[in-house]
């Protein structure tokens, strides 16, 4: 969340600098709507807000996942024993290697 607020401050400063150097207005048409005299910085601010909202949603979901993972952390804590693992099977016998035997060499 700290990273989100840092990004928010940087974007706000960037939009402020853009508004300072670009004081004009523009007309915006979206499908059947027509907006006249919108300051240029508002369009930039809206465009910058879309990835910021997605970043905020990602940060909140990650925070919830971390809290959930910490909740089940006691189950897999350090120093656990391997008592719950299935027992090992008896080792299988080695395969017969008759090609190395001198008895089976095509007599």
KERO-624324 format. One record per atom (N, C-alpha, C): x, y, z; atom name; residue in one letter; residue number from 1; chain. Coordinates in Angstrom, 3 decimals, m for minus. Layout:
{px->X&py->Y&pz->Z&a->CA&r->a&k->NUM&c->A}
...
% end
This chain:
{px->0.820&py->m1.191&pz->0.000&a->N&r->x&k->1&c->A}
{px->0.000&py->0.000&pz->0.000&a->CA&r->x&k->1&c->A}
{px->0.867&py->1.259&pz->0.000&a->C&r->x&k->1&c->A}
{px->2.029&py->1.175&pz->0.610&a->N&r->x&k->2&c->A}
{px->2.933&py->2.314&pz->0.608&a->CA&r->x&k->2&c->A}
{px->3.368&py->2.624&pz->m0.828&a->C&r->x&k->2&c->A}
{px->3.619&py->1.562&pz->m1.592&a->N&r->x&k->3&c->A}
{px->4.013&py->1.754&pz->m2.977&a->CA&r->x&k->3&c->A}
{px->2.890&py->2.409&pz->m3.784&a->C&r->x&k->3&c->A}
{px->1.646&py->2.059&pz->m3.474&a->N&r->x&k->4&c->A}
{px->0.520&py->2.690&pz->m4.168&a->CA&r->x&k->4&c->A}
{px->0.471&py->4.185&pz->m3.865&a->C&r->x&k->4&c->A}
{px->0.633&py->4.556&pz->m2.603&a->N&r->x&k->5&c->A}
{px->0.576&py->5.974&pz->m2.248&a->CA&r->x&k->5&c->A}
{px->1.763&py->6.740&pz->m2.831&a->C&r->x&k->5&c->A}
{px->2.920&py->6.111&pz->m2.899&a->N&r->x&k->6&c->A}
{px->4.067&py->6.747&pz->m3.552&a->CA&r->x&k->6&c->A}
{px->3.765&py->6.982&pz->m5.038&a->C&r->x&k->6&c->A}
{px->3.191&py->5.978&pz->m5.698&a->N&r->x&k->7&c->A}
{px->2.824&py->6.122&pz->m7.111&a->CA&r->x&k->7&c->A}
{px->1.758&py->7.195&pz->m7.291&a->C&r->x&k->7&c->A}
{px->0.822&py->7.266&pz->m6.366&a->N&r->x&k->8&c->A}
{px->m0.231&py->8.288&pz->m6.432&a->CA&r->x&k->8&c->A}
{px->0.356&py->9.695&pz->m6.345&a->C&r->x&k->8&c->A}
{px->1.317&py->9.885&pz->m5.464&a->N&r->x&k->9&c->A}
{px->1.962&py->11.193&pz->m5.330&a->CA&r->x&k->9&c->A}
{px->2.727&py->11.548&pz->m6.605&a->C&r->x&k->9&c->A}
{px->3.458&py->10.586&pz->m7.159&a->N&r->x&k->10&c->A}
{px->4.216&py->10.845&pz->m8.388&a->CA&r->x&k->10&c->A}
{px->3.272&py->11.202&pz->m9.535&a->C&r->x&k->10&c->A}
{px->2.169&py->10.490&pz->m9.669&a->N&r->x&k->11&c->A}
{px->1.207&py->10.780&pz->m10.740&a->CA&r->x&k->11&c->A}
{px->0.559&py->12.141&pz->m10.524&a->C&r->x&k->11&c->A}
{px->0.233&py->12.468&pz->m9.271&a->N&r->x&k->12&c->A}
{px->m0.368&py->13.776&pz->m8.999&a->CA&r->x&k->12&c->A}
{px->0.596&py->14.903&pz->m9.341&a->C&r->x&k->12&c->A}
{px->1.867&py->14.718&pz->m9.017&a->N&r->x&k->13&c->A}
{px->2.855&py->15.734&pz->m9.392&a->CA&r->x&k->13&c->A}
{px->2.994&py->15.835&pz->m10.905&a->C&r->x&k->13&c->A}
{px->2.990&py->14.691&pz->m11.587&a->N&r->x&k->14&c->A}
{px->3.087&py->14.704&pz->m13.047&a->CA&r->x&k->14&c->A}
{px->1.908&py->15.390&pz->m13.704&a->C&r->x&k->14&c->A}
{px->0.712&py->15.130&pz->m13.213&a->N&r->x&k->15&c->A}
{px->m0.472&py->15.785&pz->m13.765&a->CA&r->x&k->15&c->A}
{px->m0.449&py->17.281&pz->m13.449&a->C&r->x&k->15&c->A}
{px->0.051&py->17.643&pz->m12.267&a->N&r->x&k->16&c->A}
{px->0.170&py->19.059&pz->m11.918&a->CA&r->x&k->16&c->A}
{px->1.135&py->19.796&pz->m12.839&a->C&r->x&k->16&c->A}
{px->2.254&py->19.174&pz->m13.144&a->N&r->x&k->17&c->A}
{px->3.218&py->19.784&pz->m14.064&a->CA&r->x&k->17&c->A}
{px->2.603&py->19.891&pz->m15.461&a->C&r->x&k->17&c->A}
{px->1.893&py->18.842&pz->m15.885&a->N&r->x&k->18&c->A}
{px->1.239&py->18.885&pz->m17.198&a->CA&r->x&k->18&c->A}
{px->0.219&py->20.019&pz->m17.252&a->C&r->x&k->18&c->A}
{px->m0.564&py->20.180&pz->m16.180&a->N&r->x&k->19&c->A}
{px->m1.585&py->21.238&pz->m16.160&a->CA&r->x&k->19&c->A}
{px->m0.943&py->22.622&pz->m16.166&a->C&r->x&k->19&c->A}
{px->0.209&py->22.741&pz->m15.544&a->N&r->x&k->20&c->A}
{px->0.889&py->24.041&pz->m15.501&a->CA&r->x&k->20&c->A}
{px->1.375&py->24.464&pz->m16.890&a->C&r->x&k->20&c->A}
{px->1.915&py->23.505&pz->m17.642&a->N&r->x&k->21&c->A}
{px->2.479&py->23.834&pz->m18.947&a->CA&r->x&k->21&c->A}
{px->1.488&py->23.690&pz->m20.102&a->C&r->x&k->21&c->A}
{px->0.317&py->23.128&pz->m19.867&a->N&r->x&k->22&c->A}
{px->m0.700&py->22.969&pz->m20.910&a->CA&r->x&k->22&c->A}
{px->m2.048&py->23.478&pz->m20.384&a->C&r->x&k->22&c->A}
{px->m2.260&py->24.806&pz->m20.362&a->N&r->x&k->23&c->A}
{px->m3.488&py->25.351&pz->m19.773&a->CA&r->x&k->23&c->A}
{px->m4.698&py->25.323&pz->m20.701&a->C&r->x&k->23&c->A}
{px->m4.580&py->24.735&pz->m21.871&a->N&r->x&k->24&c->A}
{px->m5.672&py->24.773&pz->m22.843&a->CA&r->x&k->24&c->A}
{px->m6.818&py->23.835&pz->m22.501&a->C&r->x&k->24&c->A}
{px->m7.830&py->23.898&pz->m23.373&a->N&r->x&k->25&c->A}
{px->m8.995&py->23.020&pz->m23.237&a->CA&r->x&k->25&c->A}
{px->m9.131&py->22.190&pz->m24.507&a->C&r->x&k->25&c->A}
{px->m9.976&py->21.180&pz->m24.428&a->N&r->x&k->26&c->A}
{px->m10.238&py->20.353&pz->m25.602&a->CA&r->x&k->26&c->A}
{px->m11.680&py->19.875&pz->m25.572&a->C&r->x&k->26&c->A}
{px->m12.139&py->19.435&pz->m26.718&a->N&r->x&k->27&c->A}
{px->m13.477&py->18.855&pz->m26.832&a->CA&r->x&k->27&c->A}
{px->m13.324&py->17.338&pz->m26.904&a->C&r->x&k->27&c->A}
{px->m14.176&py->16.650&pz->m26.161&a->N&r->x&k->28&c->A}
{px->m14.104&py->15.190&pz->m26.111&a->CA&r->x&k->28&c->A}
{px->m15.444&py->14.628&pz->m26.551&a->C&r->x&k->28&c->A}
{px->m15.382&py->13.676&pz->m27.475&a->N&r->x&k->29&c->A}
{px->m16.592&py->12.992&pz->m27.926&a->CA&r->x&k->29&c->A}
{px->m16.466&py->11.514&pz->m27.610&a->C&r->x&k->29&c->A}
{px->m17.417&py->10.991&pz->m26.860&a->N&r->x&k->30&c->A}
{px->m17.451&py->9.569&pz->m26.515&a->CA&r->x&k->30&c->A}
{px->m18.804&py->9.034&pz->m26.966&a->C&r->x&k->30&c->A}
{px->m18.782&py->8.263&pz->m28.036&a->N&r->x&k->31&c->A}
{px->m19.988&py->7.711&pz->m28.647&a->CA&r->x&k->31&c->A}
{px->m21.000&py->8.827&pz->m28.919&a->C&r->x&k->31&c->A}
{px->m22.076&py->8.905&pz->m28.183&a->N&r->x&k->32&c->A}
{px->m23.090&py->9.923&pz->m28.456&a->CA&r->x&k->32&c->A}
{px->m22.953&py->11.150&pz->m27.566&a->C&r->x&k->32&c->A}
{px->m21.976&py->11.164&pz->m26.665&a->N&r->x&k->33&c->A}
{px->m21.786&py->12.296&pz->m25.757&a->CA&r->x&k->33&c->A}
{px->m20.698&py->13.216&pz->m26.296&a->C&r->x&k->33&c->A}
{px->m20.898&py->14.513&pz->m26.100&a->N&r->x&k->34&c->A}
{px->m19.917&py->15.493&pz->m26.562&a->CA&r->x&k->34&c->A}
{px->m19.654&py->16.473&pz->m25.415&a->C&r->x&k->34&c->A}
{px->m18.423&py->16.503&pz->m24.949&a->N&r->x&k->35&c->A}
{px->m18.040&py->17.405&pz->m23.857&a->CA&r->x&k->35&c->A}
{px->m17.182&py->18.522&pz->m24.438&a->C&r->x&k->35&c->A}
{px->m17.558&py->19.758&pz->m24.136&a->N&r->x&k->36&c->A}
{px->m16.886&py->20.919&pz->m24.713&a->CA&r->x&k->36&c->A}
{px->m16.144&py->21.669&pz->m23.603&a->C&r->x&k->36&c->A}
{px->m14.909&py->22.075&pz->m23.910&a->N&r->x&k->37&c->A}
{px->m14.147&py->22.924&pz->m22.999&a->CA&r->x&k->37&c->A}
{px->m13.580&py->22.213&pz->m21.786&a->C&r->x&k->37&c->A}
{px->m13.246&py->20.968&pz->m21.926&a->N&r->x&k->38&c->A}
{px->m12.654&py->20.225&pz->m20.804&a->CA&r->x&k->38&c->A}
{px->m11.174&py->20.589&pz->m20.728&a->C&r->x&k->38&c->A}
{px->m10.686&py->20.959&pz->m19.542&a->N&r->x&k->39&c->A}
{px->m9.253&py->21.241&pz->m19.416&a->CA&r->x&k->39&c->A}
{px->m8.420&py->20.003&pz->m19.776&a->C&r->x&k->39&c->A}
{px->m7.297&py->20.235&pz->m20.413&a->N&r->x&k->40&c->A}
{px->m6.454&py->19.127&pz->m20.886&a->CA&r->x&k->40&c->A}
{px->m5.967&py->18.251&pz->m19.739&a->C&r->x&k->40&c->A}
{px->m5.723&py->18.841&pz->m18.573&a->N&r->x&k->41&c->A}
{px->m5.183&py->18.056&pz->m17.473&a->CA&r->x&k->41&c->A}
{px->m6.194&py->17.050&pz->m16.937&a->C&r->x&k->41&c->A}
{px->m7.503&py->17.327&pz->m17.083&a->N&r->x&k->42&c->A}
{px->m8.512&py->16.377&pz->m16.596&a->CA&r->x&k->42&c->A}
{px->m8.501&py->15.096&pz->m17.424&a->C&r->x&k->42&c->A}
{px->m8.261&py->15.215&pz->m18.716&a->N&r->x&k->43&c->A}
{px->m8.179&py->14.027&pz->m19.570&a->CA&r->x&k->43&c->A}
{px->m6.957&py->13.195&pz->m19.181&a->C&r->x&k->43&c->A}
{px->m5.845&py->13.873&pz->m18.927&a->N&r->x&k->44&c->A}
{px->m4.628&py->13.170&pz->m18.519&a->CA&r->x&k->44&c->A}
{px->m4.827&py->12.518&pz->m17.146&a->C&r->x&k->44&c->A}
{px->m5.476&py->13.223&pz->m16.243&a->N&r->x&k->45&c->A}
{px->m5.720&py->12.675&pz->m14.909&a->CA&r->x&k->45&c->A}
{px->m6.619&py->11.438&pz->m14.979&a->C&r->x&k->45&c->A}
{px->m7.638&py->11.480&pz->m15.829&a->N&r->x&k->46&c->A}
{px->m8.513&py->10.315&pz->m15.982&a->CA&r->x&k->46&c->A}
{px->m7.757&py->9.138&pz->m16.594&a->C&r->x&k->46&c->A}
{px->m6.892&py->9.426&pz->m17.562&a->N&r->x&k->47&c->A}
{px->m6.103&py->8.353&pz->m18.183&a->CA&r->x&k->47&c->A}
{px->m5.105&py->7.768&pz->m17.196&a->C&r->x&k->47&c->A}
{px->m4.543&py->8.586&pz->m16.321&a->N&r->x&k->48&c->A}
{px->m3.606&py->8.087&pz->m15.320&a->CA&r->x&k->48&c->A}
{px->m4.333&py->7.355&pz->m14.196&a->C&r->x&k->48&c->A}
{px->m5.581&py->7.679&pz->m13.972&a->N&r->x&k->49&c->A}
{px->m6.340&py->7.044&pz->m12.899&a->CA&r->x&k->49&c->A}
{px->m6.699&py->5.595&pz->m13.176&a->C&r->x&k->49&c->A}
{px->m6.827&py->5.225&pz->m14.438&a->N&r->x&k->50&c->A}
{px->m7.212&py->3.845&pz->m14.776&a->CA&r->x&k->50&c->A}
{px->m6.164&py->2.841&pz->m14.301&a->C&r->x&k->50&c->A}
{px->m4.866&py->2.997&pz->m14.653&a->N&r->x&k->51&c->A}
{px->m3.897&py->2.025&pz->m14.128&a->CA&r->x&k->51&c->A}
{px->m3.709&py->2.135&pz->m12.622&a->C&r->x&k->51&c->A}
{px->m3.917&py->3.325&pz->m12.057&a->N&r->x&k->52&c->A}
{px->m3.805&py->3.452&pz->m10.608&a->CA&r->x&k->52&c->A}
{px->m4.891&py->2.658&pz->m9.890&a->C&r->x&k->52&c->A}
{px->m6.094&py->2.680&pz->m10.424&a->N&r->x&k->53&c->A}
{px->m7.175&py->1.891&pz->m9.821&a->CA&r->x&k->53&c->A}
{px->m6.868&py->0.401&pz->m9.932&a->C&r->x&k->53&c->A}
{px->m6.357&py->m0.025&pz->m11.083&a->N&r->x&k->54&c->A}
{px->m5.988&py->m1.435&pz->m11.232&a->CA&r->x&k->54&c->A}
{px->m4.863&py->m1.810&pz->m10.274&a->C&r->x&k->54&c->A}
{px->m3.903&py->m0.919&pz->m10.090&a->N&r->x&k->55&c->A}
{px->m2.807&py->m1.160&pz->m9.157&a->CA&r->x&k->55&c->A}
{px->m3.327&py->m1.247&pz->m7.729&a->C&r->x&k->55&c->A}
{px->m4.279&py->m0.401&pz->m7.361&a->N&r->x&k->56&c->A}
{px->m4.865&py->m0.441&pz->m6.027&a->CA&r->x&k->56&c->A}
{px->m5.605&py->m1.753&pz->m5.797&a->C&r->x&k->56&c->A}
{px->m6.367&py->m2.206&pz->m6.782&a->N&r->x&k->57&c->A}
{px->m7.073&py->m3.489&pz->m6.651&a->CA&r->x&k->57&c->A}
{px->m6.080&py->m4.626&pz->m6.484&a->C&r->x&k->57&c->A}
{px->m4.998&py->m4.601&pz->m7.257&a->N&r->x&k->58&c->A}
{px->m3.966&py->m5.634&pz->m7.135&a->CA&r->x&k->58&c->A}
{px->m3.329&py->m5.618&pz->m5.745&a->C&r->x&k->58&c->A}
{px->m3.049&py->m4.434&pz->m5.213&a->N&r->x&k->59&c->A}
{px->m2.441&py->m4.330&pz->m3.888&a->CA&r->x&k->59&c->A}
{px->m3.378&py->m4.851&pz->m2.808&a->C&r->x&k->59&c->A}
{px->m4.670&py->m4.569&pz->m2.935&a->N&r->x&k->60&c->A}
{px->m5.621&py->m5.050&pz->m1.929&a->CA&r->x&k->60&c->A}
{px->m5.764&py->m6.567&pz->m1.983&a->C&r->x&k->60&c->A}
{px->m5.824&py->m7.125&pz->m3.183&a->N&r->x&k->61&c->A}
{px->m5.931&py->m8.583&pz->m3.314&a->CA&r->x&k->61&c->A}
{px->m4.673&py->m9.258&pz->m2.781&a->C&r->x&k->61&c->A}
{px->m3.511&py->m8.709&pz->m3.071&a->N&r->x&k->62&c->A}
{px->m2.260&py->m9.280&pz->m2.561&a->CA&r->x&k->62&c->A}
{px->m2.218&py->m9.206&pz->m1.043&a->C&r->x&k->62&c->A}
{px->m2.698&py->m8.127&pz->m0.470&a->N&r->x&k->63&c->A}
{px->m2.727&py->m7.985&pz->0.982&a->CA&r->x&k->63&c->A}
{px->m3.631&py->m9.042&pz->1.621&a->C&r->x&k->63&c->A}
{px->m4.778&py->m9.276&pz->1.015&a->N&r->x&k->64&c->A}
{px->m5.694&py->m10.304&pz->1.541&a->CA&r->x&k->64&c->A}
{px->m5.055&py->m11.683&pz->1.429&a->C&r->x&k->64&c->A}
{px->m4.410&py->m11.973&pz->0.311&a->N&r->x&k->65&c->A}
{px->m3.766&py->m13.284&pz->0.140&a->CA&r->x&k->65&c->A}
{px->m2.647&py->m13.494&pz->1.148&a->C&r->x&k->65&c->A}
{px->m1.874&py->m12.453&pz->1.426&a->N&r->x&k->66&c->A}
{px->m0.793&py->m12.577&pz->2.406&a->CA&r->x&k->66&c->A}
{px->m1.364&py->m12.854&pz->3.792&a->C&r->x&k->66&c->A}
{px->m2.439&py->m12.166&pz->4.145&a->N&r->x&k->67&c->A}
{px->m3.056&py->m12.414&pz->5.454&a->CA&r->x&k->67&c->A}
{px->m3.593&py->m13.840&pz->5.549&a->C&r->x&k->67&c->A}
{px->m4.187&py->m14.330&pz->4.469&a->N&r->x&k->68&c->A}
{px->m4.693&py->m15.702&pz->4.483&a->CA&r->x&k->68&c->A}
{px->m3.556&py->m16.709&pz->4.594&a->C&r->x&k->68&c->A}
{px->m2.458&py->m16.463&pz->3.899&a->N&r->x&k->69&c->A}
{px->m1.322&py->m17.372&pz->3.968&a->CA&r->x&k->69&c->A}
{px->m0.665&py->m17.345&pz->5.349&a->C&r->x&k->69&c->A}
{px->m0.648&py->m16.212&pz->5.997&a->N&r->x&k->70&c->A}
{px->m0.100&py->m16.143&pz->7.351&a->CA&r->x&k->70&c->A}
{px->m0.987&py->m16.888&pz->8.332&a->C&r->x&k->70&c->A}
{px->m2.277&py->m16.931&pz->8.054&a->N&r->x&k->71&c->A}
{px->m3.204&py->m17.631&pz->8.939&a->CA&r->x&k->71&c->A}
{px->m2.971&py->m19.129&pz->8.968&a->C&r->x&k->71&c->A}
{px->m2.552&py->m19.709&pz->7.841&a->N&r->x&k->72&c->A}
{px->m2.295&py->m21.144&pz->7.813&a->CA&r->x&k->72&c->A}
{px->m0.814&py->m21.443&pz->7.954&a->C&r->x&k->72&c->A}
{px->m0.023&py->m20.432&pz->8.305&a->N&r->x&k->73&c->A}
{px->1.421&py->m20.597&pz->8.410&a->CA&r->x&k->73&c->A}
{px->1.843&py->m21.539&pz->9.522&a->C&r->x&k->73&c->A}
{px->1.046&py->m21.691&pz->10.580&a->N&r->x&k->74&c->A}
{px->1.411&py->m22.581&pz->11.684&a->CA&r->x&k->74&c->A}
{px->1.462&py->m24.035&pz->11.266&a->C&r->x&k->74&c->A}
{px->0.712&py->m24.372&pz->10.236&a->N&r->x&k->75&c->A}
{px->0.682&py->m25.760&pz->9.778&a->CA&r->x&k->75&c->A}
{px->2.005&py->m26.171&pz->9.143&a->C&r->x&k->75&c->A}
{px->2.661&py->m25.235&pz->8.511&a->N&r->x&k->76&c->A}
{px->3.920&py->m25.532&pz->7.828&a->CA&r->x&k->76&c->A}
{px->5.072&py->m24.746&pz->8.444&a->C&r->x&k->76&c->A}
{px->5.086&py->m24.645&pz->9.750&a->N&r->x&k->77&c->A}
{px->6.116&py->m23.863&pz->10.418&a->CA&r->x&k->77&c->A}
{px->7.462&py->m24.583&pz->10.358&a->C&r->x&k->77&c->A}
{px->8.500&py->m23.851&pz->10.663&a->N&r->x&k->78&c->A}
{px->9.842&py->m24.430&pz->10.668&a->CA&r->x&k->78&c->A}
{px->9.920&py->m25.509&pz->11.737&a->C&r->x&k->78&c->A}
{px->10.691&py->m26.507&pz->11.475&a->N&r->x&k->79&c->A}
{px->10.901&py->m27.571&pz->12.447&a->CA&r->x&k->79&c->A}
{px->9.835&py->m28.637&pz->12.422&a->C&r->x&k->79&c->A}
{px->9.040&py->m28.704&pz->11.391&a->N&r->x&k->80&c->A}
{px->8.011&py->m29.741&pz->11.358&a->CA&r->x&k->80&c->A}
{px->8.667&py->m31.092&pz->11.133&a->C&r->x&k->80&c->A}
{px->7.993&py->m32.105&pz->11.555&a->N&r->x&k->81&c->A}
{px->8.523&py->m33.458&pz->11.390&a->CA&r->x&k->81&c->A}
{px->7.930&py->m34.074&pz->10.137&a->C&r->x&k->81&c->A}
{px->8.534&py->m35.158&pz->9.735&a->N&r->x&k->82&c->A}
{px->8.070&py->m35.852&pz->8.539&a->CA&r->x&k->82&c->A}
{px->7.269&py->m37.095&pz->8.902&a->C&r->x&k->82&c->A}
{px->6.609&py->m37.067&pz->10.049&a->N&r->x&k->83&c->A}
{px->5.826&py->m38.218&pz->10.486&a->CA&r->x&k->83&c->A}
{px->4.610&py->m38.440&pz->9.601&a->C&r->x&k->83&c->A}
{px->4.093&py->m37.375&pz->9.030&a->N&r->x&k->84&c->A}
{px->2.890&py->m37.510&pz->8.217&a->CA&r->x&k->84&c->A}
{px->3.156&py->m38.012&pz->6.813&a->C&r->x&k->84&c->A}
{px->4.403&py->m38.160&pz->6.422&a->N&r->x&k->85&c->A}
{px->4.713&py->m38.615&pz->5.077&a->CA&r->x&k->85&c->A}
{px->4.513&py->m40.118&pz->4.957&a->C&r->x&k->85&c->A}
{px->4.151&py->m40.609&pz->3.794&a->N&r->x&k->86&c->A}
{px->3.994&py->m42.060&pz->3.640&a->CA&r->x&k->86&c->A}
{px->5.350&py->m42.750&pz->3.766&a->C&r->x&k->86&c->A}
{px->5.314&py->m43.993&pz->4.240&a->N&r->x&k->87&c->A}
{px->6.567&py->m44.729&pz->4.427&a->CA&r->x&k->87&c->A}
{px->7.149&py->m45.107&pz->3.067&a->C&r->x&k->87&c->A}
{px->8.449&py->m45.267&pz->3.051&a->N&r->x&k->88&c->A}
{px->9.126&py->m45.621&pz->1.816&a->CA&r->x&k->88&c->A}
{px->8.854&py->m47.084&pz->1.469&a->C&r->x&k->88&c->A}
{px->8.796&py->m47.368&pz->0.201&a->N&r->x&k->89&c->A}
{px->8.604&py->m48.753&pz->m0.234&a->CA&r->x&k->89&c->A}
{px->9.937&py->m49.477&pz->m0.188&a->C&r->x&k->89&c->A}
{px->9.860&py->m50.786&pz->m0.222&a->N&r->x&k->90&c->A}
{px->11.084&py->m51.560&pz->m0.328&a->CA&r->x&k->90&c->A}
{px->11.706&py->m51.270&pz->m1.682&a->C&r->x&k->90&c->A}
{px->13.019&py->m51.175&pz->m1.728&a->N&r->x&k->91&c->A}
{px->13.638&py->m50.897&pz->m3.022&a->CA&r->x&k->91&c->A}
{px->13.420&py->m52.042&pz->m3.995&a->C&r->x&k->91&c->A}
{px->13.246&py->m51.696&pz->m5.231&a->N&r->x&k->92&c->A}
{px->13.018&py->m52.722&pz->m6.240&a->CA&r->x&k->92&c->A}
{px->14.338&py->m53.370&pz->m6.612&a->C&r->x&k->92&c->A}
{px->14.312&py->m54.644&pz->m6.994&a->N&r->x&k->93&c->A}
{px->15.567&py->m55.306&pz->m7.359&a->CA&r->x&k->93&c->A}
{px->16.138&py->m54.709&pz->m8.635&a->C&r->x&k->93&c->A}
{px->17.429&py->m54.797&pz->m8.767&a->N&r->x&k->94&c->A}
{px->18.093&py->m54.272&pz->m9.948&a->CA&r->x&k->94&c->A}
{px->17.690&py->m55.094&pz->m11.160&a->C&r->x&k->94&c->A}
{px->17.642&py->m54.473&pz->m12.332&a->N&r->x&k->95&c->A}
{px->17.291&py->m55.250&pz->m13.522&a->CA&r->x&k->95&c->A}
{px->18.413&py->m56.221&pz->m13.879&a->C&r->x&k->95&c->A}
{px->18.032&py->m57.312&pz->m14.501&a->N&r->x&k->96&c->A}
{px->19.019&py->m58.314&pz->m14.905&a->CA&r->x&k->96&c->A}
{px->19.835&py->m57.744&pz->m16.053&a->C&r->x&k->96&c->A}
{px->21.140&py->m57.774&pz->m15.900&a->N&r->x&k->97&c->A}
{px->22.007&py->m57.221&pz->m16.925&a->CA&r->x&k->97&c->A}
{px->22.758&py->m58.367&pz->m17.588&a->C&r->x&k->97&c->A}
{px->22.081&py->m59.104&pz->m18.389&a->N&r->x&k->98&c->A}
{px->22.693&py->m60.270&pz->m19.019&a->CA&r->x&k->98&c->A}
{px->23.687&py->m59.876&pz->m20.104&a->C&r->x&k->98&c->A}
{px->23.618&py->m58.676&pz->m20.610&a->N&r->x&k->99&c->A}
{px->24.532&py->m58.289&pz->m21.679&a->CA&r->x&k->99&c->A}
{px->25.970&py->m58.109&pz->m21.169&a->C&r->x&k->99&c->A}
{px->26.130&py->m57.999&pz->m19.829&a->N&r->x&k->100&c->A}
{px->27.486&py->m57.886&pz->m19.297&a->CA&r->x&k->100&c->A}
{px->28.026&py->m59.225&pz->m18.815&a->C&r->x&k->100&c->A}
{px->27.191&py->m60.209&pz->m18.812&a->N&r->x&k->101&c->A}
{px->27.628&py->m61.508&pz->m18.333&a->CA&r->x&k->101&c->A}
{px->28.363&py->m62.234&pz->m19.453&a->C&r->x&k->101&c->A}
{px->29.426&py->m62.944&pz->m19.106&a->N&r->x&k->102&c->A}
{px->30.188&py->m63.676&pz->m20.118&a->CA&r->x&k->102&c->A}
{px->29.509&py->m64.985&pz->m20.486&a->C&r->x&k->102&c->A}
{px->28.563&py->m65.426&pz->m19.703&a->N&r->x&k->103&c->A}
{px->27.896&py->m66.698&pz->m19.955&a->CA&r->x&k->103&c->A}
{px->26.937&py->m66.586&pz->m21.115&a->C&r->x&k->103&c->A}
{px->26.279&py->m65.439&pz->m21.264&a->N&r->x&k->104&c->A}
{px->25.230&py->m65.297&pz->m22.269&a->CA&r->x&k->104&c->A}
{px->25.736&py->m64.744&pz->m23.588&a->C&r->x&k->104&c->A}
{px->27.026&py->m64.788&pz->m23.905&a->N&r->x&k->105&c->A}
{px->27.542&py->m64.133&pz->m25.113&a->CA&r->x&k->105&c->A}
{px->27.435&py->m65.012&pz->m26.363&a->C&r->x&k->105&c->A}
{px->26.361&py->m65.412&pz->m26.694&a->N&r->x&k->106&c->A}
{px->26.119&py->m66.080&pz->m27.963&a->CA&r->x&k->106&c->A}
{px->26.922&py->m67.337&pz->m28.177&a->C&r->x&k->106&c->A}
{px->26.997&py->m68.181&pz->m27.273&a->N&r->x&k->107&c->A}
{px->27.689&py->m69.462&pz->m27.474&a->CA&r->x&k->107&c->A}
{px->26.889&py->m70.410&pz->m28.258&a->C&r->x&k->107&c->A}
% end
